[in-house]
Amino acid sequence: SPRQGPGAAAERPDPSRLRPHVVLAQENTQIRDLQQENRELWVSLEEHQDALELIMSKYRKQMLQLLEGRKREDAEPVLKIHQANSGEIESQIDRICEMGEVMRKAVHVDDEQFFKVQEKLAQLELENKELRELLSISKESFEVGREDLPD
């Protein structure tokens, strides 16, 4: 049987003790690689952002120059159109207000006419009633008068 003593254990290192060191070394290497990759990505991102900002500032400058150049040419026709539209809208509002006033007057006149017609109708009905009464009185008196006459 092989000898089991302190010397034998020292010859063959314990795998359970060795594994954590290997794992840690591998993890440290991976972490360093990832950190390096992150730094490179950050640098790349900053470069892209700088390039984008440069492009955008040039774009804004060109747009401002374009707008300033066009302002003088384009502002006048646009202003004229705007003024014309404003004038047209104002005149339409005025016309609508006038139509509203005319309608209000027409309704008022209609109301007055209606009341006049109603009043006239009431007068005619009263007159009619009085005339019927007079007629019936005259008929009665005529018949009474006929009865008094000798046959």
HELIX and SHEET records of a PDB file:
HELIX    1   1 PRO A    6  GLU A   11  1                                   6    
HELIX    2   2 PRO A   15  ASP A  148  1                                 134    
END                                                                             
